[in-house]
Amino acid sequence: MKFYILFFLSFLFYPFSSFAFVEMYSLFGPEEQETINGPGRIDSEYYSDLLAFRQSLNNDFAFLKANNAYDIYVGSVSSTQFAIQQRLKLNQQISEKLFFDLAYIERENLEEGRKQFISGLTYKFSDFFSASSYTSLFANKDQNDIGFAGNFNLTKAHKFRLFINLIDFGFNERNQIEAKDQKKPLHFGIYGQWTNQALEFFEYYLFQNTSVIRDFTQVDQRYTFDETRLGFRGKKKITQKYKFNFDFDFFNGKEGQFALTTPDPVIDIEWNRSGLRFLNQIAFDNVIFGLEYNYRYWSSTNGHIQHSNLMPHLWYNIRLKQTLLIVPQSLDLGLETSIHEGQGPENLRSDTDKNSDLNSRLNIKLYYEFSKTAILNLLLSADLDDGFSWEGGGGQFQILF
């Protein structure tokens, strides 16, 4: 862990404007406690679904640059569930040095559940430094969060933030049930963004959700959670026509639920979990070629599960002549292959998770641009393994204002 910290701190004074967002507000909350996220629901095609439906790095870059923006992606990952991410940010200058910030982040899939509505104030002390305080308020006082951040403009292109969030800070005193935190949750870390002409954007983050030990004595349960996450992503211009996209994310943590007083195998489980995702893409003219590697590892007293996924993919853009509103400006055709390897006891895995699996799919993306600041993508996906069958659908919407 010390290596990762030193690695990211080394960027601070390297010559590499936007608003620190998702990872800073990716807080532990009641949604995360609803389900113990193990490997039991994740099949061989789950990672391919996420690759097909999540926002592109182009959309992420546009969102980060804008002062005010909203976007959403949603995609089918099973017969009963979507993967979804919604983001909203509003920034309003109140006076010469005081700014009001409003943010919402919702990210839910088969591995995590987060919903946060944040409001706060930022005071600008100088062109180099500003300080922020913010809160996430709920009707139930035991769920309220409060956070603080120091914001540094290291260069004109490089912004850096240190933050700390006190999660459910009044839980022991304010909860309406018989419950108590044996260890209070804390969320802290660093976040940075770097933009210039050659490196269109570079975003990096490192955060820690400290161990939560929460006892629900009324129902005889103990809940545990902690998480460390680090990552970076960006877009680099190689030549005027060629661009290189990259995205790396690593996490390590655990989540569990236990009987407090009497052994009960139904609720006695704790998963130590870790994973990484690494994406490389080369974009030129109307073609994107990419390769993603996705790895997951879960361990418990009952056994160990491992997933390894290699996913080459190709997107080809076709510009269309729009004569009617229902006709998109362009059509993207995507070919995606997933090489999946799974290991571990079958009784702990999804019924559709295989030891070795090769899946191919055709993705179709209909692109609508209502203005320079509002776009809509409709996504359709077909399974190519057994002929040509329906795989799932999704959508992406973004508006900058």
Secondary structure, DSSP 8 states (H G I E B T S, - for coil): -HHHHHHHHTTTTS-------TGGG----HHHHTS---GGG--TTHHHHHHHHS--HHHHHHHHH-SSEEEEEEEE-SSS-EEEEEEEEEEEE-SSSEEEEEEEEEEESSS-EEEEEEEEEEEE-SSSEEEEEEEE--SSGGG-EEEEEEEEE-SSSEEEEEEEEETTTTHHHH-SSSEEEEE--EEEEEEEEE--SSEEEEEEEEEEEEEEEEEETTTTEEEEEEEEEEEEEEEEESSSSEEEEEEEEEEEEEEEEEESSS--TTT-EEEEEEEEEEEEEEEETTEEEEEEEEEEEEEETTEEEEEEEEEEEEEEEEE----STTS-SEEEEEEEEEEEEEES-GGGS-TT--SEEEEEEEEEEEEEEEETTEEEEEEEEEE-TTSSEEEEEEEEEEEE-
